[in-house]
Amino acid sequence: MLNAPCLAGIDPFAATVRGITEPDPVRAALRAAGPVVQVDAPAGGRAWIVTDHALAREVLLDPRISKDPAFAPPGWDRRTAGLEQTAAEQPSLTTLDGPEHTELRRAHAPLLSPQRIRGHSDRIHAIARTLLTRLAADRAEIDLMADFTTRYPLTVLLDLLGIPLENIDRAADACKRMLSDQAGVQGDAIAELAGLTASGLGDNCRGLAAELRDRVPAHTTRQQLQYHLFALTFAGQLTTDAALGTLVAHLLADRPHQPPAGGEDIDELVRETLRQHPPAPFTLWRFTTTGIELAGTRLPSRAPVLVDIQGINTDPARPPGPDLAFGAGPHFCVGAHLAQLELRAVATVLRTDFPRARLAVPFADLQQARGGGLQGSRLTALPVTLHGRH
């Protein structure tokens, strides 16, 4: 039985800044090292990263590999590792496995099904149009990364959940504070965002928050329900925020005065953006619940495991078929259809309502930054002129 090769000279968890056209050396290095690669974990000890497409799908389906942080290595610091509370402390879609996860997912999934999301399409397009029109009226050149990529998905989410939009500023501030590495700041932000959801849970409320309240298992406490709503809001904002900048940059790159694109053209742009620049470069941490073997490598119990989503998605040798932008298996992202519709809506509104929109800087000058750990890349700035040149 083999030991997994160690990745030397490259830290896959390091914070980085690079140009939008610069290749990511980490992805190629991980693939070249083998299907399972040993690395130094940010919270200490060793971790194993899966780089092979077929093996990744096996891992994402394997019941011996758990999402529950209770199985993290002893001594791991929760904040350093970026872990939620354990499933026993705070049950959620991202920490539960097995029948308990299935039961909770069954409550969420119908609210975010393709059919339900299509029913909200006109409203989501209208939100994108309103926010972009307001920005265009305010000044000639705007940085979409400064506020729009946070405010737009949050506005959509609060609107769908039935939470008054007067709370949008507080929600946006809380989401930004969620990424802080200062002790206590993240906990306060979680409490703030979870508390906002209470306004969507009244007896007369008709949004998805109230629907979820009526669908969750009977043993769900009010505090647990609010955490579920926090998770939907923060994860939904973070996922779309990360992809929006890259999508718009490619949409407007050196292509002023283009006629409106057809739906198929925009759908392909959304798919390719998510494939090449997935919102998360890795899965969240998973942990073996017993000793297992992966591709001839023996992993001990409580071994931390990641799947290299971005590396697998962009692997030239990957077979045709669905990518891993939103994961796979029981933990496939429940909000995937909403995120894709939000991206399509922005692209469509830019093409139809702002046909002269263009980047205010050369495409190659755009920079993308990754905060380190499991965080994905985000453009540092996206200056655009929505009315372009006449």
N, C-alpha and C positions, 0 to 999 in steps of 0.2 A: 504494500500500500504506500502511496506517494504522499509526501508533504507538498502543499501548494507552494508554488514559487513566490518569493518575496519581491515586492516592487521596490526597486532601489533608485534613489535620486529624484523621485517625484512624489510630492505629497498630494493625494487626490482631494484632500479636505482643506487645502490652503486657500486663503482669500486671494483673488487675482483680479487684475484689470487688463483687458486686451482689446484690440481693435475688432470690430464686428466681422471683418474679413479674415482675421487671423485664426488658423486652426487651433483646436484645443489639444495640446500635446498629451494631456492625461488620458484621453480616450484611446489614442493609438497605443500608448504605453501599456495600458491595462489589457487591451486585446492581445498585444504581442506577448504578454507574460503568461497567458494561458486561460483556460475556461474558469478556473478558480484561483484567485490571487490573494496572498496574505499581505496585509498592510498594518501600519500602526494606527490604532483607533484614537480619535481625539480625546476620549475619556480614559485612555490607558489600555495597555494590553494589545492583543491582536484582534483583527477583524478579517473577514473573508468577503471578497467581492466577486460576484458571478458576472462573467463577461460574455457568455455564450447564449445565444437566443433560445435554443431548445432547453438547455439546462435551466435558464431563468424561468421559463414557464413551468418546469417541474418544481422549482423552489417555491414559486408563487402559489402552487397547488398543494404543497406538501404539508399535511397536518402536524408533522413533527417540528415545523418551524413556525414559531408563534410571534404575533405582533405585541404581546403583552410585555411591558417593561419589567414585570415581576421576574422575568427570566434573564434580565441583563446580568452581565458578570458582576460578582460581588465587588463592592467598592466603587462602582461607576457613579460619578456625580451626574445627577439628572440634568442639571443646567448645562454642564459642559457637553454632555452627549446630545442635548436637544430632545429629551424624552418627555412624554406626557406622564401623568400619574399612572399607576398600575390600573388594570381593569377592575380590580376589587375596590380601589380608591375612587376611580372615576370612569365608570363604564362608558365606552364610546365606540363608534364605528371603526376607529383606528387602533383600538387596543383589545377589543374582544375578538374571539375566534369561535369556530364551531357553532353549535345550535344557538348560543346567546347572540352571536354576531348575526346569524341568519334571521333571528327574530327581530332584531333592531333594524337590520337592512330592509326587511319586509315592510317596516313602518315608513322608511324614507323613500324607497325606490319609486312607488307610484306617483309621488309628488314631483319627481324629476325625470319621469319617463319621457321618451322621445315625443309621444303624443301630447302630453301635458306641456312640455316645453314649446312645441310648435304652436300651441294655443296662445302662448305669450309673445310670439314673434313680433307682432305689430307694436306692442308696448315696448319691447326691448329696442326695436329700431327707433321708436319715438324718443326714448331716453338718450340714445346715442346722438340723434339729430339735435335735440334740445341742448345738450351739453356742448357739442361742437359748435353750434350756431352761437351760443353765448360766448364761447371763447373767441370765435372769429370776430365778433362785434367789439370785443374788448381791446384787442391790439392786433397789429399786423403780423407779428411773429410770436409764436407761443412755443413753450417747451411742454410737450404732452406728458413727459415723465414727471413733471413737477407736481401735478395734481390729477390730471385726467385719468391716468391709468389706475389710480387708486379710487377716485370718486365714481367713475362710471360703473365698474362691477359692483361696488357697494350700493350705489343707487338702485341698480337692478335687483340686488338681493334684498334690500330693505323693502322695496316696493312689492316684490313677490311674497315676502314673509308677512306683509301687513304691518310693518313697523313705520310709524310716521317719518317722512323724509326730513322733518325738522331736526332729526337726530344724526343727519349725515356727517356733519362736522365732527361730532364726538366720535362717531364710528371710524371715520378716517384717521383721526388722531390716535385712537386705540390701536388700529391696525399697524400704524407706523411704529408705535411703541412696542408692539409685539416682537419686533426684530432687535430690540435693545439687548445688549449683553450685560447691563447693569443689574445688580441684585435687586429683586423686588419690583422692578419696572414691568416685567412681563406679567407677573401675577396680577398687578394692578390693572394692566390692560385687559387681561382675560376677564376680570371681574367687571370692568367697565362695559366691555362688549357684550358679555353675557347678561348684564343688567339691562341693557338697552332692549333686549328681546322681550322683556316682560310686557312692554307696551303692545306687543303683537299677540298676547295670550289672553286678552279679555274676552268675556262671554260674547260680546258683540263683534269681535274681530272675525274677518273672513279670509285672511291670508294663509299662506302655507304654514306659518308658525302655529296657528290655531288648529290647522288640519293635522300637523304632526303631533300636537298635544293629544288629539283624539285618537291617534293611531299607535302611539308607543305602548309597550307592554304596561299592564296595569300596575306593576310594582315600581314604575319609574317615578322618582321623586321630582318635585319642582326644580330643585337645584340641578338634577341630572338633565332634565328637559332643557333648561337654559344652557347647559354646557353643550348639548347636541346642537342647539341653535347657534351658539358661539362658533362651534366647529364648522358648521355649514357656511357661516358668514366669513370667518377668517380664511378658511381654505379656499372658498370660492373667490374671494378678493385676491388672494395671493396667487392663485393659479392663473387667473385671467390677466392680472397686472403684469406678471412675468412675460406672458406671451404677446400682449398688446403692442409693446414697444417694437419688438422685432417684426411683428406682422406689418405694422404701419410703415416701418423703415423700408421693408422690402416692397410694399405696395407703392410707395412714393419715390423710390430710388430712381432718379434720372428718368422719370417718366411723366413729365408734365403734359397737360393738354390731351391726355388719353380719353377716349370715349368711355362711357360706363361699361364695366365688364359684365359678362353674363354670370349666372349663378354657378356654372361649372368651373369657370375660371377662379372665382373667389373660393369655392369649396376646395379646389386643389391648392390654392395659396395657404388656406388654413391648415390643411393636412400636412403640407410640407413644412410650414412653420413649426407645428407641434412635433413633427418627426425629428427635425434637425435641431430644434431648440426647445425640448420639452420643459415644462415649468419646473420640474425637479430633475436634476441629473441622475440622482439615485432614488431608489425606494426609501421609505422610512426604515428604521432598524427593525430587523427580525432576529429572533434568537432560537437556537436549537433547544428543544426540550429534552433531548436525549442525544447520545452520540450517534452521528450519521455519517454516511459516505456520499461525497459529491464528486463525480468525475474521477474516481480513484483516490480522492483525498479524504482522510478521516478528520471530521470535525468533532470536537468534544461537546458535551452538554453545556448549554448556556453560551455557545459561541455566537458572536454578533455577525450577522450576514446582511449584505446589501446586494442589490441588483443594479448594475450599471446601465440604467435606462438609456441615457444619451449615447453611450458607446455602442450599445446593441442596435439602437435605432439607426445609427449612421454607419454601421458595419457594412462595407461593400459586399461581404460574403453572406449577409443575412438573406434568407429565402424570402420570396414575395409573400405578402400577407399582412395582417394587422400588426402595427407596431406596439410599443409598450409605453406610449406617451402618458396614458392614464392607468398603467398597470395592467394586471390580468388576474383572473381567478376570483375568489370570493371577495377580495378587497379592491376590485376594479372601481375606479373613482365614480361615486354615485352621482356627481355633478358634471360628468363629462359632456353630456348633451347640452347642458346650459352653457358651459364654457365655450363650446364650439359655436353655438348660436350667437353669443355675445361677440365673438371675434368676427363672425360673418357680418353681423349687423354694422359694426364699425367700418369694415371694409366697404360694404355696400353704400353706406351713407357718405363716405368720403368720395367714392366714385360718382355717385349720382348727384349729391348736393354740392360738392366741392370739386368739380372736375379739373380745376386749375391748381389744386393743392400740390405742394411739393416740399421736399426737404430744404431747409435753409442752409444746410452745410453739405459738402460732398458725402456720399454714403460711406466711403472708406474712412472718413474722419470720426464716425460714431464709435463710442467706446462702450464695452459691456463689463460690468463688475460683478463678481461673485463674493458674497460676504464670508464665505468659508463654511466648514461643516457640510451639511447636506443641502444648503441653500443653492438655488439655481442662479443663473446669470440674469442681470437686468441692465438695460441701457442706462448709462449715467445721465444722459440728456437726449432729447429728441426734438430739436428745434425745427418747426415747420411753419410755412405760410399757407394758410388755408385757402386764400384767394389767389395765390400764385401771381404770375405776371400776365397782364392782359395783352 
